[in-house]
Amino acid sequence: MINIDARSSTPIYEQIVIGIKELILKNILSPGDKLPSVREMASTLTTNPNTVSKAYAELERMRIIETLRGKGTFVSATFTPKIEDEKIQSLQDDLKKIILDAHYMGIDYDKLADLLKQSYIELSGKKFLRGEQN
């Protein structure tokens, strides 16, 4: 379900957050679907339950999941994407790093745009042309 790379510089709880967001984006998890309990997820991923709990707390803060006392944790049925200035700045910083890396690898704008399209389609299953979604 979620792949954890213990050698990655990305903290494990962030890898869990990214993994769950990816599963939702790929429609593997849908609104209303129940997530494994913290203990079940920790056992599956062979990680500390506190790490999973931290990931779930972050996803709840983003309103991507919700915990119903006595019932479990579910993908939120009422999630609405929200633009956060801090996240936009972080995304811009990440894009600048990618553009710099691409430049020094000899990748031009068109090839970089193609790579972006391929990644977008792989994650979302949606096609888009020049910024327009189909």
N, C-alpha and C positions, 0 to 999 in steps of 0.2 A: 504494500500500500504506500508506505513512505520510506524512502531510502535515506539513511543517515550515514554521513561520511565523518568518522571520528577524527580523521586527519585534516579535515577542512578547517579553515580559519573562522568560518561562520559558526557561531555558537549552536549547540544542538537544539535548544529551544527555538531558535530562529529557523533552523532547518525543518522543524516540525510545523511551524507556522507556514512557511513557504510550501511545504508538502501538502498541507490541508487546503491552502488557497489554490494550489494547482489542481488538486482533485476536484474542487468545486468548479473551477474554470473549465475543466475538461468534462464536466457533467457526470463524473463518476460519483460524486456526492451531490445531492440535490437538496433544495430547501426542505426542511422537515426531517431529513435523514438523521438517524441517531449515530453519534460517534461512540467509539469504545470508551469505557470508563478510563480514568487516569491510570489506574492499576493495570487494566488490560492493555492499554496503549504502551505503557512502560514495559510491560512484559514482552509484548510483541517486538518492540524496538530495542529491547535489552538496554534500557536506560533507566535513570533514576525517576521515580514518580514525581519528585519535586520539579524536575525539568519539564515533564509533560504538563504538570499543573501550571507552570509559568507560561508555557506555550498557549494553553487553553485560556489563561487569564488575559493574555495579549489579544487573542482572537475575540474574546468577549468584549474587551475594551474597544476593539474595532467594530463591534456589533456583527461579526461574521458568524459567530456561534452564540448560543444561549443555553444556560443551564437551568433546568427546571427541577427544583428540589424534589427529591424522591423519585424522579422519572429518568433523569439523565441529561446528557449534553447533546444538543441538536444543532444542525446547520440552520441558521436563522432564516425564517420565511419572510421576514420584513426588512432584510438588509437593503440599504440604498447606498451606492457608492458616494463618497464625500471627498471633495478635493481638500487636501490639507497642505497649506503653504510649506510646512516643514518637510513633508514627504516629497513635494514637487522639487524643492531645492536639492534634496538628497538624490532624487531621480536625475536631475540635471547634472549633478556632480558625477554620478555613475556614468551617464552618457558621455560626458567629456572624457573620462578615462577610457571608455570604449573607443571613442573617436581617435584619441591619441594612439592607442594600441593599434588600431586599424591603419592609421596613417603610417606608422613605423613598420607595419607588415606589408605595406604597398597596396592596401585595399582602398579603392576609390569609393566615392560617394554612392555610385550606382550599385556596386557590389555590396556595400554596407547596408543599403536600403533593401536589397534582395535578402540578405541575411536576417534583417529585422522582420521582413514579411514572412520568411520561412519559420522563424521562431514564433511569431504571432499565430500563424496558422496551426503550427504544431501544438501550441498550448490551448488555443481556443476553438480550433476546428472551423474558424471563420475565415473567409477570404476578404481581402480588401485591396482596392486599387487607388493609389494616390490619395490616401486618407479617407476614402469612402468605403464603408462596409457594405458587402453584398449579402 
